[in-house]
Amino acid sequence: MAVDWDGLVHGPVADAFGQAALYAPFAGGAPFTITGVFDEAYAEVQELADQPVASASPVLGVQLSQFPTPPDIKDQLTILASGTVYVVSVVEPDGHGWAKLFLNWVSG
Protein backbone atom coordinates (compact mmCIF):
# COMPACT_ATOMS: atom_id res chain seq x y z
CA MET A 1 0.00 0.00 0.00
CA ALA A 2 1.40 3.37 -1.03
CA VAL A 3 1.60 6.15 1.52
CA ASP A 4 -0.04 9.46 0.61
CA TRP A 5 2.87 11.58 1.82
CA ASP A 6 1.36 14.86 0.62
CA GLY A 7 -2.03 14.23 2.19
CA LEU A 8 -1.00 12.52 5.41
CA VAL A 9 2.36 14.09 6.25
CA HIS A 10 3.52 17.08 4.19
CA GLY A 11 0.18 18.88 4.00
CA PRO A 12 -0.53 18.73 7.75
CA VAL A 13 3.05 19.79 8.58
CA ALA A 14 2.81 22.78 6.22
CA ASP A 15 -0.63 23.68 7.63
CA ALA A 16 0.63 23.57 11.23
CA PHE A 17 4.06 25.16 10.86
CA GLY A 18 4.12 26.79 7.43
CA GLN A 19 4.78 30.38 6.46
CA ALA A 20 3.86 32.03 3.17
CA ALA A 21 6.66 32.88 0.75
CA LEU A 22 6.75 34.42 -2.70
CA TYR A 23 8.84 32.15 -4.95
CA ALA A 24 10.56 33.50 -8.08
CA PRO A 25 12.23 30.95 -10.39
CA PHE A 26 15.62 32.09 -11.72
CA ALA A 27 14.90 30.50 -15.12
CA GLY A 28 11.89 32.75 -15.60
CA GLY A 29 8.19 32.56 -15.16
CA ALA A 30 5.84 34.42 -12.90
CA PRO A 31 6.49 34.38 -9.15
CA PHE A 32 3.99 32.35 -7.13
CA THR A 33 3.09 31.90 -3.47
CA ILE A 34 4.11 28.76 -1.59
CA THR A 35 3.88 27.64 2.02
CA GLY A 36 7.00 26.28 3.69
CA VAL A 37 8.43 25.52 7.09
CA PHE A 38 11.06 28.21 7.64
CA ASP A 39 13.99 27.88 10.02
CA GLU A 40 16.27 30.90 10.18
CA ALA A 41 19.15 28.98 11.79
CA TYR A 42 18.92 25.33 10.75
CA ALA A 43 21.90 23.54 12.31
CA GLU A 44 23.72 20.79 10.50
CA VAL A 45 26.68 18.79 11.79
CA GLN A 46 29.18 17.10 9.47
CA GLU A 47 32.29 15.06 10.11
CA LEU A 48 35.42 16.59 8.61
CA ALA A 49 38.72 14.83 9.29
CA ASP A 50 37.08 12.96 12.18
CA GLN A 51 35.99 16.25 13.78
CA PRO A 52 32.37 17.37 14.00
CA VAL A 53 31.81 20.72 12.32
CA ALA A 54 28.54 22.55 12.85
CA SER A 55 27.07 25.22 10.62
CA ALA A 56 23.78 27.07 10.62
CA SER A 57 21.89 28.51 7.69
CA PRO A 58 18.34 29.51 6.83
CA VAL A 59 16.28 26.64 5.39
CA LEU A 60 12.78 26.35 3.99
CA GLY A 61 11.11 22.93 3.96
CA VAL A 62 8.59 22.65 1.13
CA GLN A 63 6.11 20.30 -0.52
CA LEU A 64 7.38 19.74 -4.05
CA SER A 65 3.79 19.45 -5.30
CA GLN A 66 3.48 23.27 -4.92
CA PHE A 67 5.99 23.83 -7.74
CA PRO A 68 5.16 23.75 -11.46
CA THR A 69 8.84 22.87 -12.04
CA PRO A 70 11.25 21.62 -9.36
CA PRO A 71 12.96 24.28 -7.25
CA ASP A 72 16.53 25.00 -8.27
CA ILE A 73 19.60 26.89 -7.19
CA LYS A 74 19.54 30.65 -7.91
CA ASP A 75 15.76 30.78 -7.46
CA GLN A 76 14.72 33.53 -5.04
CA LEU A 77 12.08 33.63 -2.37
CA THR A 78 10.70 36.24 -0.04
CA ILE A 79 9.35 35.30 3.38
CA LEU A 80 6.18 37.37 3.33
CA ALA A 81 5.90 37.89 7.11
CA SER A 82 9.32 39.57 7.31
CA GLY A 83 9.97 40.72 3.73
CA THR A 84 13.37 39.02 3.85
CA VAL A 85 14.68 37.86 0.47
CA TYR A 86 16.80 34.72 0.06
CA VAL A 87 18.39 32.89 -2.86
CA VAL A 88 18.33 29.08 -3.00
CA SER A 89 21.84 27.64 -2.69
CA VAL A 90 21.07 23.91 -2.32
CA VAL A 91 17.97 21.78 -2.96
CA GLU A 92 17.76 18.50 -1.01
CA PRO A 93 14.69 16.41 -1.95
CA ASP A 94 13.84 13.64 0.51
CA GLY A 95 12.42 11.17 -2.03
CA HIS A 96 8.88 11.47 -0.62
CA GLY A 97 7.77 14.78 -2.10
CA TRP A 98 9.42 17.15 0.39
CA ALA A 99 12.65 19.13 0.01
CA LYS A 100 14.89 21.31 2.13
CA LEU A 101 15.90 24.51 0.38
CA PHE A 102 19.12 25.85 1.87
CA LEU A 103 19.13 29.63 1.55
CA ASN A 104 21.51 32.56 1.41
CA TRP A 105 20.36 35.98 2.61
CA VAL A 106 19.93 38.65 -0.08
CA SER A 107 18.13 41.55 1.61
CA GLY A 108 15.56 42.56 4.18
Secondary structure, DSSP 8 states (H G I E B T S, - for coil): ----HIIIIIHHHHHHH-EEEEEE-TT-S--EEEEEEEEEEEEEEEEETTEEEEEEEEEEEEEGGG-SS---TT-EEEETTTTEEEEEEEEEE-SSSEEEEEEEEEE-
